[in-house]
């Protein structure tokens, strides 16, 4: 790794593995008999990035992606399996709750202990003491053992010490999430001042708003690998799309599974006016579809059974991104040429709707089918299809539309 004075942090080819044992005694067996008794778990692989002086880096990713492990490697509490890390300057860190505190010591004594560990000279600590106590707002509790502190009090003291000693690099691992709103505001203001002073910061959080507001660059970790690195707004946007798509898929699957169970339960069927027994998506040629191409034509189809005499109804379809987000919808309530009853018990209907030029360019959606009363306001029955995928295609944006170009040379 070539040293560059413009970078506070340089990471190259970083890898971290952990040994996983089935039971504690396997460690001793391995040591005595020189026989491997463990499995290797790759937490981080091929992590490479540089962080310039005065810049802030945000780290995002799902739980278990390796975010906290990366921060521990940066501050030196863990050592890498391979790769190199170069840190230029004094580092202060807020990692696990209460890390670096002696539980039997008072908050005041822990100020001296932590400040010393951060490299502050003993004769300089008294100058910082009152400012740390004032910022932490611990007052009477500062002379109580920290083992009696709440999680919020831990964070108050740890953040106050870490930022008051003015390190060159500040590393924070989701610590602000346990503080109250008033203290979080103070912390954000302190971090903004920290950036104005051209200090360097690495911030791991599940708050996408804070990542965008406090960080110039972001890394998206996925299963121990860097999935994306770039401006924080771009990385956060891609990560949010990924999370929303995953939630949408899971919520639709859960809703569809629950409704399928209800449809087979005779006890629930007797309490409804209608029952949707089948949902399909077809091509105009009658082929069943699980994937659609943008700008293609499709036919939505549902089969409905009437469960009571004398009921009236309207039919509806919708494309749903999630169980709450509607992409497009169609309803018969405003149509006069549709038979709306009254219907009789045992009547069965096949309801079809042709949709031309599907405009979605990417992602997944589900079909929501429904039967409403004559007014179209009260829904007797709704049911989701399984998720439908949109085939991959070139372009940008969520939608694509059929269009025609015309370019005429003038003169």
N, C-alpha and C positions, 0 to 999 in steps of 0.2 A: 504494500500500500504506500503510495507516494504521499508525503505530507504536504498539506496545503494550508497556509496560514489563514486563508479566508474561511475555512470550515472549522466550526466548533466541534462537530461530531462527524466522524468518517467510519462507515461500516462496510466491510467487504466480505462477501461469501460467508456470512454468519450462519452457523448451524448449531442447534442445541438438541441433544438427545437425552432422554431419561431412561434409566433401567427400571423395568417393572417386574416385581417379584410376586408370585402367587401367594406366598406366605412369608412372614418375617424370618423364619429359620432358614429359608433358602439362601439368604445372604451369607450366613455362617457356613452352610454347606459349600457354597461357591468358593468362599475364602479358603476353607480347609482342604477341599479336594480338587481345587482348581478346575472345577467343572461348571460350565455356564448354566446358571439356573434362572436366567432372566430373559425378558424380551425387550427389544429396543423400541421405544416410542419416540418418533421424530416430532418434536414440538415446533421447531423452526428449521427451515431449509433455504439456503441460498438467499439470505437477506442482504441486500446491498443498497446503500443510500448515503448521501452526504447532506449535512445541514449547515448552512452558512451562518456566520456570526450575525446575531441580531434577528434571526428568523425563528419562527415557531412552527413546530411539526405536530399535527394531530394524528392519532392512530385510532382507526375504527375497525370493526369486525365483530362477528358473532362470538358468544361465549365459547371459550376453548380454542379460539383462533391463534393464540400465542401472544396476545398483546402484553399481558403482565409479565410474561417471561422475557420478552424483548426489553421492557423497561428495567427489569432486574439485571439483565446483562449490561445495559448501558451504565447503570450506576455501580456495577461491580459486586452486587450481592450474589450473583451467579457467574460462573465462568463458562465460556462457549466450548462446545465440543470441537469445533473448528472455525476458521475464519478469524478476522481481526476487527478490533474496535479501537479507534483512537479518539480520545476525549481531550480537548484543549481547554482547561480552565477548571474552576471549582464547581462541584456539583452538589446541589441540595435536592432531596427527593422526598415525596410523600407517596409511599407505597402502601403496604398493608396497614390497617388501622392499628395504631399504637406501636408500630415498628420503631425501634431505637429508643423507646422509653423503658425505664426501669419501673416496674409496677409498684414497688415499695417506696420509691422516692416521691417527694411532692412535685407538683408542677414546677415550682421554682427551681428545685434541684435539677430537674430534667432539662430546664432551660440551659443551665450551665453544662450539663452532660452533652446535650445535643450540639450546642454551639461549639464546644471543644472538638467534638467529632467532625464538625464541618470546617475546622481549621481556624476558628476565631481565637485570637490570643486571649488569655485569661484576664488580662487587665482591660480588655475592650468589652467583655461581656456585660459588666455592670452598666455601661452606657446604653446597651440595647435592652436591658432587662425590663425597665418600665414601659418602653414602647411595645415590647412583646406582650406584656401583661395587659396593657390598655387595648391593644388590637384584638386580643383573644377574648376580652370581656369576661375573664374567669373570676376576677375580684377575690372573694373569700376562698374560692376553691383552689386558688393557686398554691395555697399552703396545705392542701389535702393530698394524700397519696393518689397517684393517677389510676390506681386499680379501682378507685371509687368513681371514676369519670364515666360519663355516658359516651356513646360513639361521637356525638356532636362536639362534646368538650375535647375529646382526643383530637379531632380534626382542627378545632380552633387553635389549640396549642401548637400542633405540628405545623400548620400552615403559617402561623405567626412567626415561629422560629425560622422556618425554611426561607421565608421571604424577607425577614428583617435582617438576616446576615448578609444579604445582597450577594448571592452566588452568581457565577457567570452563566451557569446552566441550571434551570429549574425543571425537574421531572415530576409530573403529577399523574397518579393512577386513580382516576375516578373518585378521588377523595372528597370532592365538593358535594357529592350526591347525598351525603348524610347530614350536611349542615342545614340550618333553617334558612329561609329566604333572605332575611336581612343580612346574615353573615355571608351567604353566597354572593350577594351584591357587593359587599366589601371585598371579597376575594377576587371577583372579576375586575373590580376597579384596580386592585393591587396588581393583578396580572397584566392589565392594560398599561399601567405605569411601568411595569417591568419591561414590556415590549418597547415603550417609548424611550426607555434608557438603553435600547439596543442590546438587551440581554437575549439569551437563547432559551427557548422553552420547548419541552416535549410533553404533550398532553394527551392522555388516553381517556376517552369518555364515550358514553352511550348517548350523550346529548349532542345531536347533530347541529343544533343551533350554536352551542358554545364552540364546537370544532370550527365551524365556518367563521365565527366572529373573532376567535382568538388565534387562529392558525393560518399561516400563509400557505403551507403545503400539508397534504394529508397522505397517509398510507392506509390502504385497505388490505388487512390481513385476512386470508381465507385458508384455513387448515394448515397454518404454518408457512404459507407462501405469500409473497406480495402479489396480490391480484391486480392492484392498480396503485400508481403513485402520480401525484400531480397537484394542481391548484386545489385547495380545500373544497371550493364550491363544486368543482367537477366530480371529485371523488365522492363527496357526500351525496350528490345527486344520483350517481350510479349505485351507490350502496343502498340508498333509500328505495330506488326502483327495484333492486334485488330483494330487499326485505318485504316490500309491499307485494311483489309478485308471489313470494313464498307464503305470506299470510293469506293472500287471496286464494291461492290454491288450497291451503289447508282449511280455510273457513268454508269454502265451497264443498270440499270433500266431506267435511263433518256434517254440513247441512244436508247434502245429498244422501249421506248414509243414514242420517236420522229419519229423513222423509221416506227412504226406502223401507226402513223398519216399520214406520207408521203405516205404510201402504199395505203391508202384509198382516197388520194387526186388525182382525175383524172387529174387536171391541171398539177401536177408535173409528173405524169406518162407519159404524152405525150412527155416529154423532155428526157426520158431515152430509152436506147436500150433494156434493160431487166428489169423485175420486179420479185423479190423473193416474192412469195405469202404465203409460209408456211414453217416453220422449226419445225422438231420434232427430238426427240432422242428416239430410240427404243432398246429393247433387241433383240437378234437374233431370239426370238420366236414371235416378233412383238408387244410386250407389250410397251406402252408409258411409258417413264421414266422421273421423276423429281429428282430422287436420284440414284446415281450409287455406286456400291461397288468397292473398289480397286481391281485391277487385273481381273475385269469382261470385257466381250466383249460387245460392243455397236454398233449400226448402226446410223450414222448421215444421215439425210434425209432433202432435201429441194425441193420445187416445184417452177419451174421457168417458166415465161411467156415471149415470145418474143414480143417486141413492135414495131419493125421496120423491114423492108425487107432487106435482104442482109447482115445482121450482122453476125460476127463470134465471138466465145467466148470460154473461158476456165472456169472451175469451181473450186472452192476452199472451204476448210473448215479450221477452226482454233479453238483451245481451248484458251480462253482469261481469264486471271486473272483479268485484268482491260481493259479499252478501249485501252490501249497502251501496256500492258504486254502480250506477246504471250507465251503460254506454249508449244504448238505444232501446226504444220500446215501441210496441204496436198494440192497439186495443180496438175492440169492435164496438165500444160504447157509442161512438159517433156515427156508426154505419147503420143505415136503414135496411140494407138488403141482406142482413144476416138474421137467421132464425134464432130468437132469444127465448123461446118457450112460450107457454109453460111446457115442461118436460115431464116424463113419467119414469117411475122407478124401473131400472133395468135398461133404459135407453142408453145406447152407446154411440159415440161420435168419434170421427177422425178429423182433427182440425189441422189444416196445413196453411202455411204462410210462405210465399216466395219472397226472398230478399235479394235484391240485385246489387251487384258491385260492393261486396263487403269492404268497408273502408279501413279496417284495422290493419296496421302494418306489421306489428310484432306482438308477442306476449300470449297470454291465455285468457279465455273467458268461459263463462258457462251460460247455458240457456235457462232462463226462468220462465216456466209455464204457469198460467193461472186461470182460474174461473171465478168471475165476480158476479155480484147480483146485477139486476137490470140497470141500476143507476151507475154501475161501474165503480162504486166507492167501497163496497164491502166485499172482501175477497173470501170466497168459500174455501178455496183450495189453491195452494201454490206448491211447486216442486222444481228442484234444480236438476239439470242434467249433469253428467260428469264433465270435467274440464275439457274444453276444445282448444287445441293449439293452432296458432297462426303460423303458416310455413315461413321459414326464413327468407328474406329478400333484401335487396340493396335499397339504400335510402336512409333518410333521417326523419325523426318525428314519429309520433304515435299513430298518425293517420296517413293514408294515401288516398288520392281521389282521381277518378277518371278525368282526363283532360286532353286537350288537343292544342298543339303548338301551331302558330302561324307567324312566319317571319317574312316580311316583304321588304325588299330593298327599295329605298326611296331615292329617286334622282339618278 
